[in-house]
Each structure stands twice: as structure tokens, then as C-alpha cells.
């Protein structure tokens, strides 16, 4: 009888902790890519071959740079997590899950994305297609919310500290029913 190849992601390495930490890293990386997409576009405009300014290209560059940096951040986080043991992953996940600063970062990013999705198409309706306006507006809004959060933290308005609970047990008998 034919034998199956070994699984691509062994259970010891691809846990829910690994997935959570990788997704968290990809969110922050997406915001960083969205922020750096705008200067990247203006750098391309000022390069040796001058191009005409286009709202559609600006929105596309910000979206694609956000996706590219998020992919790279996810790859780095996944490779780092596969080299860590289960206790380290559990500790890292609890730190990330109960961080008030990261929660505020997510909230500001989401609020910015919703505002961007609403305002960018309303302002630039005839300058680009609807998909470019919607995705680009959400990307620029998410990056803007990320910047506002970090600006407030820099100014001194910190998000505070949430109380960290005990690390939950992996024993299925200890889970709530």
C-alpha cells in the first residue's frame, strides 16, 4: 500500500499560537507598508523618468506595498515562531493578546480604514476605478490610523496596561464548557 508524505505543517509547529502571532505581525506590517507606499510613489514620480501624478497609481502603490510588506512580515514571524518552543509561543501570544497598546492600534487602524473606504471614493470618484478607490482608501486609512496611534503614544497619551491573566492550560479538562 502507498504511504502518504509527511504533513506540510506538523502539529508541533503550526499551532494556534503560531497562527495568532503570525497574523498579528502581518497586521502591523501591513500598516507599515501602507505608510511607506505614499513616499515610495512620490519617489517614483521624482525619479529620472518623470511621470504624471495619478490618484489611481498612488492608491495602487499604497495597497500593493501594504500587501507586500505584510507578506514579508508574516514570513519572518512564521520562521521565527517555528524556531521557538511551545512555552515561548504561549507567552508571546498572551503578551500580544492582552496588550492595550496593540488593541488601540487595531482600533485606530480599523476606524481609519472605514473612514478611508468612505471618504476616498467620495473625494476622488472620477479619478480611479471603484475597486482601486475602495482598496486604496482602506489601505491609506488603516495606515493613517496606525500613525495616529503611534503619534499619541509618542506625545504621551499611552493606552495603559491591561491586566494579564494566568496562562491557560492546554489540558482539555480545564477549558470552560
N, CA, C and O atoms as a DFTB+ gen file, in Angstrom:
708 C
 N C O
     1  1       0.828      -1.166       0.000
     2  2       0.000       0.000       0.000
     3  2       0.892       1.256       0.000
     4  3       1.939       1.271       0.647
     5  1       0.487       2.278      -0.707
     6  2       1.272       3.504      -0.819
     7  2       1.201       4.293       0.486
     8  3       0.161       4.352       1.142
     9  1       2.324       4.892       0.841
    10  2       2.367       5.697       2.057
    11  2       2.236       7.164       1.701
    12  3       2.744       7.612       0.673
    13  1       1.556       7.906       2.550
    14  2       1.391       9.337       2.338
    15  2       2.653      10.076       2.755
    16  3       3.361       9.633       3.660
    17  1       2.945      11.211       2.098
    18  2       4.102      12.004       2.518
    19  2       3.823      12.633       3.885
    20  3       2.668      12.724       4.303
    21  1       4.869      13.063       4.576
    22  2       4.649      13.698       5.881
    23  2       3.864      14.994       5.709
    24  3       3.922      15.611       4.645
    25  1       3.130      15.418       6.739
    26  2       2.338      16.648       6.618
    27  2       3.231      17.864       6.407
    28  3       4.370      17.909       6.873
    29  1       2.691      18.844       5.697
    30  2       3.456      20.052       5.408
    31  2       3.709      20.859       6.675
    32  3       4.808      21.376       6.875
    33  1       2.692      20.969       7.534
    34  2       2.823      21.699       8.792
    35  2       2.602      20.732       9.946
    36  3       1.456      20.422      10.271
    37  1       3.660      20.251      10.567
    38  2       3.478      19.337      11.701
    39  2       2.720      20.020      12.833
    40  3       2.838      21.231      13.018
    41  1       1.959      19.265      13.574
    42  2       1.120      19.811      14.634
    43  2       1.951      20.525      15.697
    44  3       1.464      21.466      16.324
    45  1       3.189      20.098      15.911
    46  2       4.012      20.731      16.928
    47  2       4.418      22.153      16.523
    48  3       4.670      22.997      17.384
    49  1       4.481      22.411      15.237
    50  2       4.957      23.710      14.797
    51  2       3.820      24.650      14.398
    52  3       3.943      25.857      14.608
    53  1       2.745      24.160      13.846
    54  2       1.675      25.037      13.372
    55  2       0.526      24.981      14.367
    56  3      -0.439      24.242      14.169
    57  1       0.627      25.744      15.412
    58  2      -0.382      25.773      16.446
    59  2      -1.195      27.046      16.314
    60  3      -0.912      27.906      15.480
    61  1      -2.205      27.145      17.152
    62  2      -2.998      28.368      17.134
    63  2      -2.172      29.557      17.623
    64  3      -2.407      30.690      17.203
    65  1      -1.211      29.305      18.504
    66  2      -0.340      30.393      18.950
    67  2       0.495      30.927      17.795
    68  3       0.637      32.140      17.636
    69  1       1.040      30.035      17.000
    70  2       1.832      30.435      15.845
    71  2       0.973      31.228      14.859
    72  3       1.409      32.255      14.339
    73  1      -0.232      30.755      14.607
    74  2      -1.118      31.450      13.670
    75  2      -1.485      32.839      14.186
    76  3      -1.515      33.795      13.412
    77  1      -1.763      32.961      15.477
    78  2      -2.132      34.252      16.055
    79  2      -0.973      35.237      15.980
    80  3      -1.155      36.390      15.590
    81  1       0.208      34.783      16.351
    82  2       1.382      35.665      16.344
    83  2       1.720      36.091      14.916
    84  3       2.080      37.243      14.677
    85  1       1.603      35.168      13.977
    86  2       1.886      35.498      12.581
    87  2       0.874      36.509      12.043
    88  3       1.256      37.459      11.359
    89  1      -0.404      36.317      12.342
    90  2      -1.434      37.257      11.884
    91  2      -1.241      38.629      12.514
    92  3      -1.426      39.644      11.843
    93  1      -0.879      38.676      13.770
    94  2      -0.643      39.947      14.466
    95  2       0.522      40.691      13.812
    96  3       0.465      41.906      13.625
    97  1       1.567      39.958      13.471
    98  2       2.717      40.559      12.814
    99  2       2.342      41.074      11.426
   100  3       2.813      42.128      11.000
   101  1       1.494      40.323      10.726
   102  2       1.090      40.742       9.386
   103  2       0.234      42.012       9.433
   104  3       0.309      42.836       8.521
   105  1      -0.573      42.181      10.478
   106  2      -1.379      43.401      10.606
   107  2      -0.492      44.632      10.757
   108  3      -0.682      45.633      10.067
   109  1       0.469      44.550      11.657
   110  2       1.373      45.687      11.863
   111  2       2.228      45.940      10.626
   112  3       2.481      47.090      10.267
   113  1       2.665      44.882       9.985
   114  2       3.480      45.032       8.775
   115  2       2.673      45.660       7.648
   116  3       3.205      46.462       6.880
   117  1       1.385      45.304       7.540
   118  2       0.529      45.905       6.517
   119  2       0.436      47.411       6.713
   120  3       0.515      48.173       5.750
   121  1       0.270      47.838       7.959
   122  2       0.166      49.271       8.229
   123  2       1.468      49.991       7.890
   124  3       1.442      51.091       7.340
   125  1       2.585      49.387       8.210
   126  2       3.877      49.997       7.887
   127  2       4.053      50.098       6.374
   128  3       4.535      51.112       5.870
   129  1       3.662      49.046       5.650
   130  2       3.744      49.091       4.190
   131  2       2.824      50.136       3.593
   132  3       3.182      50.795       2.617
   133  1       1.636      50.295       4.172
   134  2       0.707      51.310       3.675
   135  2       1.259      52.712       3.882
   136  3       1.074      53.591       3.041
   137  1       1.932      52.915       4.997
   138  2       2.516      54.231       5.277
   139  2       3.659      54.533       4.310
   140  3       3.758      55.647       3.795
   141  1       4.518      53.550       4.063
   142  2       5.667      53.785       3.195
   143  2       5.324      53.724       1.710
   144  3       6.178      54.021       0.874
   145  1       4.111      53.351       1.367
   146  2       3.707      53.324      -0.030
   147  2       3.605      54.711      -0.641
   148  3       3.939      54.901      -1.811
   149  1       3.147      55.682       0.143
   150  2       2.973      57.045      -0.370
   151  2       4.327      57.693      -0.685
   152  3       4.488      58.215      -1.788
   153  1       5.310      57.686       0.228
   154  2       6.621      58.234      -0.148
   155  2       7.285      57.464      -1.286
   156  3       8.015      58.039      -2.094
   157  1       7.025      56.164      -1.341
   158  2       7.564      55.360      -2.436
   159  2       7.018      55.859      -3.777
   160  3       7.761      55.979      -4.751
   161  1       5.719      56.147      -3.818
   162  2       5.128      56.634      -5.056
   163  2       5.703      58.001      -5.445
   164  3       6.020      58.235      -6.612
   165  1       5.834      58.893      -4.470
   166  2       6.381      60.203      -4.801
   167  2       7.858      60.119      -5.162
   168  3       8.349      60.941      -5.935
   169  1       8.574      59.139      -4.616
   170  2       9.948      58.899      -5.038
   171  2      10.006      58.427      -6.481
   172  3      10.899      58.815      -7.235
   173  1       9.049      57.587      -6.863
   174  2       8.982      57.159      -8.262
   175  2       8.632      58.321      -9.193
   176  3       9.110      58.382     -10.325
   177  1       7.798      59.239      -8.709
   178  2       7.452      60.400      -9.526
   179  2       8.662      61.296      -9.782
   180  3       8.800      61.876     -10.859
   181  1       9.524      61.402      -8.793
   182  2      10.681      62.294      -8.908
   183  2      11.922      61.596      -9.458
   184  3      13.004      62.184      -9.485
   185  1      11.774      60.357      -9.891
   186  2      12.924      59.623     -10.419
   187  2      13.353      60.198     -11.756
   188  3      12.838      61.227     -12.195
   189  1      14.304      59.525     -12.403
   190  2      14.880      60.043     -13.651
   191  2      13.836      60.253     -14.737
   192  3      13.885      61.247     -15.462
   193  1      12.891      59.324     -14.855
   194  2      11.839      59.494     -15.856
   195  2      10.612      60.080     -15.175
   196  3       9.857      59.346     -14.537
   197  1      10.401      61.362     -15.294
   198  2       9.251      61.967     -14.622
   199  2       7.934      61.422     -15.187
   200  3       7.766      61.267     -16.397
   201  1       7.030      61.145     -14.285
   202  2       5.711      60.649     -14.673
   203  2       4.669      61.636     -14.193
   204  3       4.927      62.463     -13.319
   205  1       3.497      61.537     -14.775
   206  2       2.390      62.388     -14.384
   207  2       1.735      61.804     -13.133
   208  3       1.595      60.587     -13.010
   209  1       1.334      62.679     -12.204
   210  2       0.683      62.226     -10.972
   211  2      -0.662      61.587     -11.301
   212  3      -1.429      62.102     -12.115
   213  1      -0.931      60.460     -10.656
   214  2      -2.185      59.747     -10.852
   215  2      -2.689      59.248      -9.498
   216  3      -1.960      58.579      -8.765
   217  1      -3.919      59.572      -9.179
   218  2      -4.530      59.104      -7.936
   219  2      -4.636      57.581      -7.955
   220  3      -4.423      56.925      -6.935
   221  1      -4.963      57.028      -9.109
   222  2      -5.109      55.580      -9.217
   223  2      -3.794      54.872      -8.914
   224  3      -3.776      53.870      -8.198
   225  1      -2.685      55.393      -9.461
   226  2      -1.393      54.782      -9.187
   227  2      -0.991      54.930      -7.722
   228  3      -0.413      54.014      -7.136
   229  1      -1.297      56.086      -7.134
   230  2      -0.996      56.291      -5.720
   231  2      -1.728      55.266      -4.853
   232  3      -1.135      54.687      -3.942
   233  1      -3.007      55.042      -5.131
   234  2      -3.787      54.073      -4.366
   235  2      -3.286      52.648      -4.599
   236  3      -3.224      51.847      -3.667
   237  1      -2.932      52.340      -5.840
   238  2      -2.408      51.002      -6.141
   239  2      -1.071      50.742      -5.449
   240  3      -0.857      49.664      -4.896
   241  1      -0.172      51.729      -5.479
   242  2       1.134      51.554      -4.846
   243  2       0.979      51.370      -3.342
   244  3       1.651      50.527      -2.748
   245  1       0.096      52.156      -2.721
   246  2      -0.060      52.007      -1.268
   247  2      -0.647      50.638      -0.918
   248  3      -0.223      50.017       0.056
   249  1      -1.617      50.163      -1.701
   250  2      -2.208      48.856      -1.431
   251  2      -1.203      47.738      -1.654
   252  3      -1.076      46.840      -0.821
   253  1      -0.493      47.785      -2.764
   254  2       0.463      46.721      -3.064
   255  2       1.658      46.729      -2.122
   256  3       2.177      45.668      -1.777
   257  1       2.102      47.909      -1.702
   258  2       3.205      47.933      -0.736
   259  2       2.739      47.398       0.613
   260  3       3.505      46.726       1.303
   261  1       1.501      47.681       1.000
   262  2       0.972      47.120       2.241
   263  2       0.896      45.605       2.188
   264  3       1.270      44.927       3.145
   265  1       0.417      45.074       1.082
   266  2       0.314      43.618       0.931
   267  2       1.695      42.976       0.888
   268  3       1.909      41.920       1.483
   269  1       2.631      43.609       0.186
   270  2       3.988      43.055       0.090
   271  2       4.707      43.035       1.428
   272  3       5.337      42.038       1.779
   273  1       4.619      44.126       2.175
   274  2       5.284      44.176       3.476
   275  2       4.592      43.236       4.465
   276  3       5.258      42.629       5.304
   277  1       3.267      43.107       4.377
   278  2       2.550      42.165       5.251
   279  2       2.980      40.733       4.962
   280  3       3.145      39.937       5.887
   281  1       3.161      40.402       3.703
   282  2       3.629      39.052       3.355
   283  2       5.021      38.792       3.904
   284  3       5.292      37.724       4.454
   285  1       5.903      39.774       3.752
   286  2       7.265      39.618       4.274
   287  2       7.261      39.519       5.797
   288  3       7.988      38.706       6.367
   289  1       6.447      40.340       6.458
   290  2       6.359      40.289       7.914
   291  2       5.803      38.966       8.402
   292  3       6.262      38.436       9.414
   293  1       4.818      38.424       7.694
   294  2       4.266      37.128       8.060
   295  2       5.273      36.014       7.889
   296  3       5.341      35.099       8.709
   297  1       6.051      36.087       6.831
   298  2       7.081      35.074       6.594
   299  2       8.156      35.105       7.679
   300  3       8.590      34.058       8.160
   301  1       8.579      36.304       8.061
   302  2       9.585      36.437       9.121
   303  2       9.020      35.938      10.454
   304  3       9.705      35.229      11.191
   305  1       7.772      36.305      10.764
   306  2       7.176      35.871      12.029
   307  2       6.990      34.356      12.056
   308  3       7.242      33.719      13.079
   309  1       6.554      33.782      10.948
   310  2       6.365      32.336      10.911
   311  2       7.689      31.601      11.082
   312  3       7.767      30.619      11.820
   313  1       8.729      32.076      10.402
   314  2      10.023      31.400      10.524
   315  2      10.585      31.560      11.936
   316  3      11.225      30.642      12.451
   317  1      10.356      32.703      12.562
   318  2      10.794      32.892      13.952
   319  2      10.018      31.975      14.889
   320  3      10.592      31.401      15.814
   321  1       8.721      31.835      14.655
   322  2       7.891      31.013      15.536
   323  2       8.207      29.530      15.411
   324  3       8.113      28.794      16.393
   325  1       8.580      29.085      14.224
   326  2       8.890      27.665      14.070
   327  2      10.171      27.284      14.804
   328  3      10.380      26.111      15.112
   329  1      11.036      28.268      15.090
   330  2      12.262      28.001      15.824
   331  2      12.074      28.122      17.335
   332  3      12.994      27.828      18.099
   333  1      10.893      28.553      17.771
   334  2      10.626      28.729      19.200
   335  2       9.908      27.511      19.767
   336  3       9.260      26.762      19.035
   337  1      10.027      27.324      21.062
   338  2       9.317      26.219      21.702
   339  2       7.900      26.655      22.080
   340  3       7.556      27.833      21.978
   341  1       7.088      25.699      22.514
   342  2       5.672      25.955      22.782
   343  2       5.472      26.942      23.925
   344  3       4.557      27.765      23.869
   345  1       6.300      26.881      24.952
   346  2       6.142      27.794      26.086
   347  2       6.414      29.243      25.679
   348  3       5.724      30.160      26.123
   349  1       7.416      29.438      24.839
   350  2       7.718      30.789      24.365
   351  2       6.587      31.320      23.498
   352  3       6.215      32.488      23.610
   353  1       6.039      30.476      22.638
   354  2       4.915      30.895      21.807
   355  2       3.704      31.254      22.663
   356  3       3.037      32.254      22.398
   357  1       3.416      30.458      23.676
   358  2       2.283      30.728      24.558
   359  2       2.472      32.061      25.278
   360  3       1.537      32.855      25.376
   361  1       3.687      32.307      25.783
   362  2       3.961      33.566      26.483
   363  2       3.830      34.757      25.540
   364  3       3.251      35.780      25.904
   365  1       4.365      34.623      24.332
   366  2       4.278      35.700      23.343
   367  2       2.832      35.991      22.957
   368  3       2.441      37.148      22.800
   369  1       2.039      34.923      22.805
   370  2       0.640      35.116      22.434
   371  2      -0.135      35.828      23.535
   372  3      -0.942      36.713      23.250
   373  1       0.098      35.460      24.771
   374  2      -0.601      36.122      25.885
   375  2      -0.201      37.588      25.953
   376  3      -1.051      38.447      26.184
   377  1       1.081      37.889      25.755
   378  2       1.526      39.282      25.752
   379  2       0.835      40.074      24.644
   380  3       0.408      41.208      24.864
   381  1       0.725      39.484      23.461
   382  2       0.091      40.177      22.343
   383  2      -1.416      40.297      22.537
   384  3      -2.003      41.331      22.216
   385  1      -2.040      39.259      23.054
   386  2      -3.496      39.264      23.192
   387  2      -3.973      40.265      24.233
   388  3      -5.068      40.813      24.103
   389  1      -3.170      40.514      25.262
   390  2      -3.597      41.405      26.334
   391  2      -2.879      42.740      26.331
   392  3      -2.859      43.430      27.351
   393  1      -2.294      43.117      25.216
   394  2      -1.627      44.406      25.098
   395  2      -2.660      45.478      24.749
   396  3      -3.292      45.425      23.695
   397  1      -2.821      46.446      25.645
   398  2      -3.772      47.532      25.400
   399  2      -3.303      48.415      24.249
   400  3      -4.121      48.956      23.506
   401  1      -1.995      48.561      24.101
   402  2      -1.455      49.377      23.024
   403  2      -1.771      48.760      21.657
   404  3      -2.165      49.471      20.732
   405  1      -1.599      47.447      21.528
   406  2      -1.911      46.796      20.255
   407  2      -3.412      46.802      19.983
   408  3      -3.839      46.887      18.831
   409  1      -4.204      46.712      21.035
   410  2      -5.654      46.780      20.849
   411  2      -6.056      48.162      20.334
   412  3      -6.901      48.273      19.446
   413  1      -5.446      49.223      20.895
   414  2      -5.752      50.571      20.422
   415  2      -5.231      50.771      19.000
   416  3      -5.864      51.454      18.195
   417  1      -4.077      50.174      18.692
   418  2      -3.545      50.245      17.327
   419  2      -4.533      49.625      16.339
   420  3      -4.792      50.194      15.279
   421  1      -5.079      48.468      16.683
   422  2      -6.075      47.818      15.823
   423  2      -7.334      48.661      15.691
   424  3      -7.886      48.797      14.599
   425  1      -7.789      49.229      16.812
   426  2      -8.999      50.051      16.778
   427  2      -8.812      51.279      15.901
   428  3      -9.667      51.586      15.070
   429  1      -7.713      51.977      16.079
   430  2      -7.457      53.172      15.274
   431  2      -7.290      52.815      13.801
   432  3      -7.764      53.539      12.926
   433  1      -6.618      51.702      13.527
   434  2      -6.453      51.265      12.147
   435  2      -7.792      50.921      11.505
   436  3      -8.035      51.266      10.348
   437  1      -8.652      50.250      12.243
   438  2      -9.971      49.885      11.702
   439  2     -10.826      51.123      11.471
   440  3     -11.477      51.241      10.433
   441  1     -10.831      52.045      12.426
   442  2     -11.595      53.278      12.252
   443  2     -11.060      54.064      11.052
   444  3     -11.840      54.592      10.259
   445  1      -9.746      54.140      10.919
   446  2      -9.151      54.832       9.773
   447  2      -9.497      54.159       8.460
   448  3      -9.755      54.834       7.463
   449  1      -9.506      52.823       8.448
   450  2      -9.846      52.103       7.212
   451  2     -11.292      52.356       6.818
   452  3     -11.585      52.549       5.638
   453  1     -12.195      52.358       7.782
   454  2     -13.613      52.621       7.481
   455  2     -13.779      54.044       6.953
   456  3     -14.502      54.269       5.983
   457  1     -13.114      54.995       7.590
   458  2     -13.185      56.376       7.090
   459  2     -12.571      56.497       5.699
   460  3     -13.102      57.207       4.844
   461  1     -11.459      55.809       5.470
   462  2     -10.820      55.844       4.159
   463  2     -11.692      55.239       3.069
   464  3     -11.763      55.765       1.959
   465  1     -12.356      54.135       3.389
   466  2     -13.237      53.488       2.406
   467  2     -14.410      54.397       2.071
   468  3     -14.903      54.373       0.943
   469  1     -14.866      55.198       3.028
   470  2     -15.992      56.101       2.773
   471  2     -15.561      57.400       2.096
   472  3     -16.234      57.870       1.178
   473  1     -14.448      57.982       2.538
   474  2     -14.075      59.315       2.072
   475  2     -13.305      59.334       0.757
   476  3     -13.551      60.202      -0.081
   477  1     -12.396      58.414       0.559
   478  2     -11.580      58.435      -0.662
   479  2     -12.444      58.276      -1.920
   480  3     -12.250      59.036      -2.869
   481  1     -13.383      57.331      -1.973
   482  2     -14.244      57.277      -3.164
   483  2     -15.121      58.524      -3.324
   484  3     -15.414      58.936      -4.446
   485  1     -15.536      59.120      -2.211
   486  2     -16.362      60.326      -2.311
   487  2     -15.569      61.500      -2.860
   488  3     -16.114      62.317      -3.602
   489  1     -14.312      61.597      -2.514
   490  2     -13.495      62.729      -2.956
   491  2     -12.955      62.520      -4.369
   492  3     -12.990      63.443      -5.183
   493  1     -12.456      61.320      -4.670
   494  2     -11.797      61.052      -5.956
   495  2     -12.648      60.163      -6.856
   496  3     -12.104      59.285      -7.524
   497  1     -13.946      60.358      -6.895
   498  2     -14.860      59.468      -7.603
   499  2     -14.505      59.275      -9.077
   500  3     -14.576      58.153      -9.579
   501  1     -14.129      60.332      -9.772
   502  2     -13.873      60.228     -11.209
   503  2     -12.404      59.968     -11.540
   504  3     -12.056      59.867     -12.716
   505  1     -11.548      59.860     -10.551
   506  2     -10.110      59.745     -10.801
   507  2      -9.607      58.318     -10.905
   508  3      -8.514      58.091     -11.424
   509  1     -10.379      57.344     -10.421
   510  2      -9.922      55.954     -10.441
   511  2     -11.145      55.042     -10.416
   512  3     -12.274      55.488     -10.210
   513  1     -10.890      53.772     -10.629
   514  2     -11.965      52.797     -10.577
   515  2     -12.430      52.552      -9.144
   516  3     -11.728      52.876      -8.186
   517  1     -13.613      51.980      -9.012
   518  2     -14.206      51.778      -7.699
   519  2     -13.370      50.824      -6.835
   520  3     -13.209      51.060      -5.638
   521  1     -12.845      49.761      -7.425
   522  2     -12.028      48.816      -6.656
   523  2     -10.753      49.491      -6.156
   524  3     -10.368      49.303      -5.002
   525  1     -10.097      50.271      -7.008
   526  2      -8.891      50.985      -6.592
   527  2      -9.197      51.998      -5.497
   528  3      -8.431      52.141      -4.545
   529  1     -10.312      52.695      -5.634
   530  2     -10.693      53.681      -4.628
   531  2     -10.993      53.025      -3.288
   532  3     -10.585      53.524      -2.239
   533  1     -11.704      51.913      -3.327
   534  2     -12.089      51.246      -2.087
   535  2     -10.882      50.621      -1.393
   536  3     -10.663      50.849      -0.203
   537  1     -10.103      49.839      -2.125
   538  2      -8.930      49.199      -1.514
   539  2      -7.882      50.223      -1.101
   540  3      -7.321      50.136      -0.009
   541  1      -7.620      51.187      -1.967
   542  2      -6.637      52.219      -1.640
   543  2      -7.073      53.087      -0.483
   544  3      -6.254      53.452       0.360
   545  1      -8.358      53.427      -0.427
   546  2      -8.863      54.219       0.695
   547  2      -8.758      53.469       2.007
   548  3      -8.376      54.044       3.026
   549  1      -9.095      52.189       1.987
   550  2      -8.962      51.384       3.196
   551  2      -7.511      51.249       3.634
   552  3      -7.204      51.303       4.824
   553  1      -6.626      51.075       2.667
   554  2      -5.206      50.944       2.984
   555  2      -4.650      52.237       3.557
   556  3      -3.973      52.218       4.586
   557  1      -4.927      53.363       2.904
   558  2      -4.435      54.644       3.412
   559  2      -5.051      54.974       4.766
   560  3      -4.378      55.530       5.634
   561  1      -6.317      54.639       4.951
   562  2      -6.970      54.880       6.233
   563  2      -6.377      54.031       7.347
   564  3      -6.171      54.514       8.460
   565  1      -6.103      52.765       7.046
   566  2      -5.505      51.887       8.057
   567  2      -4.126      52.400       8.451
   568  3      -3.780      52.430       9.632
   569  1      -3.346      52.802       7.459
   570  2      -2.026      53.367       7.751
   571  2      -2.126      54.666       8.526
   572  3      -1.310      54.928       9.409
   573  1      -3.129      55.491       8.199
   574  2      -3.333      56.737       8.935
   575  2      -3.715      56.490      10.389
   576  3      -3.222      57.177      11.283
   577  1      -4.580      55.528      10.630
   578  2      -4.936      55.180      11.999
   579  2      -3.741      54.653      12.783
   580  3      -3.579      54.960      13.964
   581  1      -2.914      53.862      12.124
   582  2      -1.682      53.346      12.721
   583  2      -0.764      54.512      13.115
   584  3      -0.190      54.511      14.204
   585  1      -0.630      55.500      12.230
   586  2       0.198      56.669      12.525
   587  2      -0.367      57.484      13.684
   588  3       0.388      57.937      14.545
   589  1      -1.688      57.676      13.718
   590  2      -2.318      58.435      14.801
   591  2      -2.066      57.747      16.142
   592  3      -1.746      58.408      17.129
   593  1      -2.208      56.428      16.178
   594  2      -1.948      55.691      17.421
   595  2      -0.522      55.920      17.893
   596  3      -0.296      56.210      19.068
   597  1       0.438      55.794      16.993
   598  2       1.835      55.945      17.396
   599  2       2.178      57.398      17.707
   600  3       3.048      57.661      18.537
   601  1       1.513      58.337      17.060
   602  2       1.707      59.750      17.388
   603  2       1.212      60.023      18.809
   604  3       1.886      60.706      19.579
   605  1       0.050      59.498      19.155
   606  2      -0.464      59.700      20.514
   607  2       0.419      59.035      21.555
   608  3       0.600      59.576      22.646
   609  1       0.962      57.890      21.244
   610  2       1.874      57.227      22.171
   611  2       3.148      58.050      22.342
   612  3       3.674      58.158      23.450
   613  1       3.644      58.631      21.252
   614  2       4.849      59.453      21.298
   615  2       4.626      60.723      22.105
   616  3       5.509      61.160      22.844
   617  1       3.448      61.312      21.964
   618  2       3.131      62.549      22.673
   619  2       2.944      62.298      24.169
   620  3       3.130      63.211      24.973
   621  1       2.587      61.101      24.544
   622  2       2.448      60.783      25.959
   623  2       1.093      60.229      26.346
   624  3       0.875      59.923      27.518
   625  1       0.193      60.092      25.421
   626  2      -1.133      59.542      25.694
   627  2      -1.071      58.036      25.476
   628  3      -1.485      57.531      24.433
   629  1      -0.548      57.323      26.474
   630  2      -0.390      55.878      26.307
   631  2      -1.726      55.181      26.502
   632  3      -2.656      55.729      27.094
   633  1      -1.798      53.973      25.994
   634  2      -3.046      53.217      26.052
   635  2      -3.251      52.553      27.401
   636  3      -4.320      51.989      27.635
   637  1      -2.288      52.593      28.284
   638  2      -2.422      51.930      29.576
   639  2      -1.974      50.486      29.501
   640  3      -1.414      50.044      28.498
   641  1      -2.224      49.769      30.561
   642  2      -1.799      48.370      30.626
   643  2      -2.979      47.537      31.081
   644  3      -3.593      47.819      32.110
   645  1      -3.286      46.527      30.322
   646  2      -4.350      45.599      30.692
   647  2      -3.789      44.543      31.635
   648  3      -2.619      44.173      31.542
   649  1      -4.616      44.073      32.526
   650  2      -4.184      43.032      33.452
   651  2      -4.013      41.718      32.701
   652  3      -4.898      41.295      31.958
   653  1      -2.863      41.079      32.903
   654  2      -2.609      39.800      32.226
   655  2      -3.103      38.656      33.094
   656  3      -2.722      38.558      34.261
   657  1      -3.940      37.793      32.548
   658  2      -4.406      36.645      33.333
   659  2      -3.341      35.559      33.373
   660  3      -2.294      35.666      32.736
   661  1      -3.628      34.531      34.122
   662  2      -2.732      33.387      34.114
   663  2      -2.768      32.733      32.750
   664  3      -3.782      32.788      32.053
   665  1      -1.667      32.118      32.370
   666  2      -1.618      31.430      31.090
   667  2      -2.529      30.215      31.171
   668  3      -2.357      29.373      32.053
   669  1      -3.504      30.109      30.257
   670  2      -4.437      28.984      30.328
   671  2      -3.748      27.652      30.036
   672  3      -2.758      27.581      29.307
   673  1      -4.290      26.638      30.611
   674  2      -3.741      25.307      30.439
   675  2      -4.186      24.723      29.104
   676  3      -5.260      25.049      28.598
   677  1      -3.355      23.866      28.545
   678  2      -3.729      23.180      27.309
   679  2      -4.517      21.906      27.597
   680  3      -4.938      21.208      26.674
   681  1      -4.713      21.610      28.865
   682  2      -5.451      20.414      29.250
   683  2      -6.930      20.613      28.911
   684  3      -7.532      21.565      29.408
   685  1      -7.545      19.750      28.079
   686  2      -8.942      19.954      27.681
   687  2      -9.919      19.907      28.849
   688  3     -11.018      20.454      28.753
   689  1      -9.540      19.266      29.948
   690  2     -10.436      19.218      31.103
   691  2     -10.530      20.562      31.799
   692  3     -11.479      20.803      32.546
   693  1      -9.558      21.450      31.569
   694  2      -9.533      22.745      32.236
   695  2     -10.295      23.821      31.462
   696  3     -10.472      24.929      31.968
   697  1     -10.741      23.521      30.270
   698  2     -11.460      24.509      29.454
   699  2     -12.881      24.670      29.945
   700  3     -13.486      23.742      30.481
   701  1     -13.401      25.875      29.748
   702  2     -14.791      26.129      30.125
   703  2     -15.718      25.426      29.169
   704  3     -15.405      25.260      27.990
   705  1     -16.841      25.020      29.670
   706  2     -17.811      24.326      28.829
   707  2     -18.923      25.243      28.447
   708  3     -19.842      24.836      27.736
